[in-house]
Structures are given as structure tokens and as C-alpha cells.
Amino acid sequence: MPEIKSTTCKNHSIELIRIVACLLVIMAHSQISILNNNELISGRLAISTILADDVPLFLLVTGFFFFGRIKSDADIIPTFPHRAKSFFSRVYIPTIVYILINIIYRYYNSPTPLNSILNADWDYLGRFIFRLLPGDHLWYICTYMSFIFFFPMLAFVCQDSPQKNKLRRTLLGTAIGAAVIGDVQYFFKLSMIDFEKFLWGYCTIFLILGYELSLFICKFENKRSKLFAIGIVIYLLGFFIKFGLQYYMFTEYGENYANNRFRWLQCSPCFITTVGMFIAVYALGTLIKAKGIVARIINYVGSCTFAIYLFHFMVILETGNLRSTIFWKTGAAMTFFNAIAYYIPYALAVFGLTLVVAIVFKYVVEKPVERLFKEKPLTSASLSTSSGRHDN
């Protein structure tokens, strides 16, 4: 989603992952209860287990590129301002514009007429800017902001050298181990030490895993089938662990545990499923001819995924009737295949409609703001002046 780059230097395999992540986000925000009359519907649960990898995929993509400029400690300070400027121009300002559009849109579409535009939900803007608590899907933008703030510390360990690899993987392994301990305590309904609070949070773990994947995938440049097989095996392992844990929690403890932690990204099995899905989709992307028409379409749509992420929720709210129609025509999604028949068509419809909005937003807001903050190339006059200064 973030890390928007020009289509000329895009990796279409990564853009394909962004598109898949966007579709999963749309499905997650339009998902239906896994219960029906207090009975667990296995098909719905299976789809829900897949949808939990939506935002984690974006986190992995961010980590995949986030430290690309860092080859040594000397690169951290020069890169930090670039990262901050890129975030401000490509993510933060467009998000502010989206919030303003959202506020005005909801003002004119409010079911109860408001006396003045001053009575609109301006607190939405304040919550995002001053408290970093927008209360909706924009929480990811706030998380991204924290990555920018802590970039120098994260970049210190995210370097491909023997010492840094050992240090980073020790910290990463310890953090994942703490998450596993947290899951074990939750599974057995224990409340002892909350190890998770003392180490990297889940989002940071996904970010670092994304960097690890950038190193791992390079080793399989000419082994696409093997890479795909590895991704599928990893994903299926994680999927069945997550599905089994959720099913057991419900059957053992009842409906109060229908929405247990193993449904969401804050659990260690999600590291397995998200990494597996990332590798598998990336491997599929490598089968597409680079610079071909399909790759160019993927790259272009991928460049719109940030705006799709911003606006998709508004489109979901406006297509409630379509959602309801598809739901009932698919037998209320009572089986796995009926659930697929509900989720995929509706997600594609929302994705398509939001893509139209995203393209307009891209050329009216994103590109002008990007040009405004783009570094000006050095002219021959400035180069001669610069060389003169060095001569002196």
C-alpha cells in the first residue's frame, strides 16, 4: 500500500501481492459472522481464517522495500529524511485529503440533516492528526508513521551483514517466541507474564519478516516452482493450525470464544500464513512476463492500491444493497463454496468501483502532491557552482 513507486521500476510480483492484500481487506471489512444461531459455520470460519492475512501482507510488503537503501550504518542518516519526506508527501498528505473528503461526504449524506458544516465530524481529522486514533482502517497509516519515527533504530539491525543478521534474527526469534508464549497462555486461559509487551509488537515483527523475505527470495531467482511449493506448504501448515485452534476454542469454551485471538493478526500462527501467502503469490507473479501487458496492468493497478485502501470502506457502505443481494443469492454463505461465491464477486465489485475513484484521486491529489515535493535535479549551473566550491 504505502511505498508508492513509479510504474517503470516496479516489481509486478510485489504489486500482485498488494492487489491480493487489497481484496482481502475489502473482504475482511464486508465479512459475515462465523456463527448462525450460535452454531459455528465451518465454511465461513475457513474464509475468515484466510482474510486475517490482509493487513499483515501490506506490512510484509513495506518491510520488503523499507530498508533497501541501507547497506551500512553510514546510510541510515542520509536515508532517514528521504523516508520521512516520502511518507509525508505520498501517504500523510493524501490521507489528510481523504479524511476531508470523507467528512464532507458524510455531512451531505447524513441521515439526520446538520445545521452547519461546522457540525460535521471534524473530530475525525483531529483524532488522526493529534491522537493517532482515527478509529477505523486508517490505523495502519498511524502504524506506518511509527515505523518512520523509529526508522534509524530499525535500520541499524536491518542490514545484510553477518553481525547484523545474527543480531536481528536473535531479536526476531525472541519476539516471535514471546508471541508463541502469549498464544499458549491464551489457549490454556492462563494469565501470567505478558511477554509480548516487552518486545517488538506484532506489526514490527511483520515489518522485519518482510525484510527477511527480501533476502530469502533472492536465493530462489531461478527456482520459481520450488519457491511456490515452499509458500504453499508454509501457508497450509499455518492455515490448519489457525483453523484448528479456532475450532477447538469454540467447541471447548463456547460462543464467547468465536472471535478469539487466532482469527486476527495478533497471533503467532499468522506469521506462518502471511509469510506462506506472500511467497506463494510472489512466485506466481514471477511466471508473468516482465514488461508484458499483464505485468503493466498489474503495476498500474498496484500503484492505485493506496487510494483503494483509503476509499474502499466508503464504497462498501454505499453498496450495502448489492452486498445483501449477493449474500442471499449464495444461500447465506452457509457452506465453504457458497461463502466463496459471496466474498469474491462482492470484493471484485467493490475493488472495481473503488479503482475508478482511486484513479481520479491518483491524478488529482497524489501526483500533484508528489510533484510538489519532488527533488529538483541539479542544473549545469548549480553543478559548476558546486564544483567551484569544492575547488576552493
N, C-alpha and C positions, 0 to 999 in steps of 0.2 A: 504494500500500500504506500507508505512513505518511500523515500529513496527514489523519487521520480527522475528518470533519466531520459535523454533523447533517444528516439527510436533507432538511431543509427548505431548506437553502441549497446543495445540491449541484448540480453541473453534470453531468447524466446522460451527456454525451458523454465527460467525463473518467472517470466511473465505468465506462463501457463499455470504455474503454482499460484500466482496472485489471483488469476481468474477463478481457479478452483476454490481458493480461500474465500473470495467474494461470494460465490454461490453458496458455500457452506454458511457464511454469515447471514445471508438472506434466509436460508432455510432455518437457521437457529432462531432468528427473530420472527419466524412465522410457524414455529413448531407447535405441535399439539400435545396435549397431555399424554403421558405413557400409561395413564390409568383410565379405565372405563368402568364406572360403577364399582370402584375400589378393586378392580381386577387389573393386574398387570398385563398389558398387551405387548407380547414379545417382539412383534414386528416393529412397533413404534419405538420400543426400547433400543432395538438394533440400530435404527436410523438415528436416534438421539445420540447414541454412542459415537457414531461417525461424525455428527455435527460438532461435537465438542472440540474437534481439531481446527476449528475455523480461525480464531484469532492466533492460536499458537503457530499456525502456518505463517501468518504475517510476521510474527516475532522471529521465526527462523529465517525468513527472507531478509529481514532487517539485519540480523546478525551475519548473514552470508556476505553482505556488502559493507557493513558498518566500519570494519577495520581494514579495508582494502588498501588504504594509503599508508598504513603503519608497517614499516619494515624494521624500525629500531626506535628506541626511546627518543631519538632526536626528531622523529617525525610527529610526535604527539602534539607539541605546542603549535607548530605551523598548521596542523590539520584541524585542531580544535575550533578556531574561528571559522574555518570553511564549513565544518559540520553545523555550527550554530547558525551561520548565515543561511545555509541551505535549508535547515529546519524552519527558520523564521520566514523565508520567502516562499518555500514550496509546501509547507504544512501549516504553520501557525496562522499566517495572514489569510490564506484560503479558508481555513476553519472558522476564523472570525467572520468572514463574509458569509459563509454558510449559516452561521448562527443568526446573523442579522436577517438573512432571507427567511430562515425558519421562524423567527419571532414575528416578522411582518406577515408571513403566510398564515400562521396560526391566528394572528389578530383578525385578519379579514375572513377567516374561515371558522371563527369561534362560534359554537352553538348558541352561546349567550352573548349578544352584542355588547361591546365595550364602549364606554362613553368617549374615550380618547385613546390615541396611540400611546400616550403616556402610561396607560393601564395595561399595556401588553406585558408579556413575560420577559422584562428586561433583566430580571434576576438570573435568567438562563445564561446571559452573557457574563454577568458578574460572577456567577459560580464557576464558570470556566476560567476566566482571567485571574481572579483573586484567590479562589479557593481550590482550583483544580478539581472540582467536584461537579461536573456537568450533569451527572445523574442519568446518563444514557450511554450509547455506544461510543461517545467521544472520550471515554475513559482511556482508550488506547492512545489517543493523542497526548494525554497528560503523562502516560507511562513513557511514551517516546521522548517527551520533554525531559523526564528524569534521566533517560539514557544520555541525552545531550549534556546535561549538567555534570554527570559522573563520567563523561567520555574519557578524560585523561587517566582516571584510575582504571577504567575498564580496558583502555588501550594499552596500559602498562603490561597487562597479563595476556592480551590477545595479540601475540606476535609469534611467528613461526620460527622459533629457535629452541634448542634442546632445553635450556633452563626455563624459559617462559612456558613451554609446552608442559613441562613437569609441574611447574607451579600452578598453572591454570587448571590442569586436569586433576590435580590434588584437591584444589578448591571446589571444582565442579563435582567431582566424585563425592566429596564430603557433603556438599549441598544436596545432591540427589539422595545420598544416604539418609540425610535428615528428613527429606520428604518421605522416604520409604518408612522411616520410623513413625512419622506422623500418620501415615496411612494405616500402619499396623495398629497403632493406638486407637484410631478411629474405628477400625474394623472390630476390635475387641471391646469397644466402648470404654476405653481407658482414658484417664486424664492425668498425665504425669508431666513430663517436661515438654514444652512446646519448642522443639529444636528448630523448627522452621523459622522462628522469629530471630534467631541468632546468626543466620547465614543469608546467602543470596535468596531473594524472593523468586517465585515461580517464573515471572516474566523475565528476570535477568538470567535464570537458568536457560530458558528457551533462546534468549539472545546469544549466549555463549555457545549453546549447542549449534546454533546457526553458523557461527564462525568455525566450529569444529567440522561441520558438514562441508564448508568451503574447502577445507584441507583434504577431507576424506574423498570427496567426489573427484578431485583432480587425479586420484590414483586409478580411476576407472574410465579414463578418457576414451579408450578403445575397447571397453568391455561393457557395452550398454546392456546386453542381455543379463549378464551377471549382476550388474547394478540393479536392474529391475527386479530380479529374483530376490536379491537381498532386501530390497524395500518391501516387497510383498510379504516375505517371511516375517520380517520385523513387525510390519503392520498387523498381520493376522495374529501374531503372538500377543501383541498389546490389546487388540480388539477383544479377543476371547477372555483375556484377564479382566478387562474393564466390564465386559458384558456379564461375566460370571460373578464378579464381585457385586455388581448392582442387583442382579437377580437374587443372589443369596441374601443380601441386606434386606430386600423387600420381603422375601419369603420367611426370613427368620425374625425380623423386627416389625413388619407390618408397613402400612401405607405411609407412616410418618417418615420412613426412610426411602420413599420412592424417589425423592430428589436428593439423594446422598451425594457426597463429595466426588464419588467416582464417575459422576456424569459430567464433571466440568474440568477445566484446565488445571485446577489446584489439586492435582493428584499425580503421583509418580507414574502410573501406567500411561498417562497422557504423553509423557516424554517418549515412550516407546511408539505409540500410534502415530504421533505427529512426525517423528523422525522417519518412520517407515513410509508414511504417505508422501512426505517431501521427496524421499529418494525415489520412490516408485514413479511419481508424477514427473520428476526431473528426468528420469531415464526415458519415459515416454516422449518427453519433449525433444530429446536428442535424436529421436527417429525422424523428426520433421526436418526437412532440408532447410539449412540456414539461408537466409535472404530470399527464400522462395515466397510465393504469395501467401501460403498458410502461415508461415513464420511472421510475415509482415503484418498480417491481420492480428495475430496473437500479440505482437509487440504493440500495435496501436491500441487494441482493447486494453492491454495491460497498462498502458500509460494513462488510461481513464479510471483505473480501479480505485484510486484515492477518492475521486469525486463520487464514484459509485458507492464507496463506503460511507461517505458523508450523507448522501441523499437517499439511500435505499430505504431507510426507515420511514421517511415521508411517503414514499411510493407505496410501501406496504400498508400504511394507514389509509391511503386513498384507493386501494384495490381490495378492500375487505369483501365486497360482493363477489368478485372474481374468486377470491380465496375460498369463500363459503361454497360457491358453486362447484369448484373442483373437489372440495372436501367431500361433499355429499355424493357427487358422481363417482367417486372412487370408493364407495362403500364405507365412508367414515374412517378410512385408513385402518381397518381392523386387522389386516394381515400385512406381512412384510412387503409383498408386491403391490398391494393397494396403497401402502404408505409411500412407496417409491413413486407410484402413479400420481399421488398428491403432491409430493415435495418437488420433484423435478420439473413438471410443467409450470407450476406456480413460480418457482425460483427463476426459471428461464424467462418467464413473462416479466417479472419484476426487474430482472437483470437487464432485459432489452429496453424496457421503458426508462429505467434509470440511466442506461448508457446514453440515451438521447439527451437527457438532462446533463449528464457528465460531459458530453462533447461540447455543449454550449458553454458550460462552466469552464471547461478547459481553455477555450479560446477567448472568452470574455473576462475571465478572472485569472486563472493560473498562469497562462503565458504572458499577459501584460505585467503581472507582478514579478514573474521570473526575469523578464527583460529589464525591469526597473532595478533589480538587484544584481544583474549580471555584471561580472567584472569586465571593464573595458580593456581591449587588447592594447598593448603598447604600440605607439606610433613610432615612426623612424626618428621623429624629432625628440621624443621622450627617451628613445634608446640612445641617441647621440649625447643627450644631456646626461643620461645615467652613466654612459661610458666615460664622459668627461669628468664626472665626479669621482669615478674610480681612478682615473689617471692622476687626479690631484691627490 
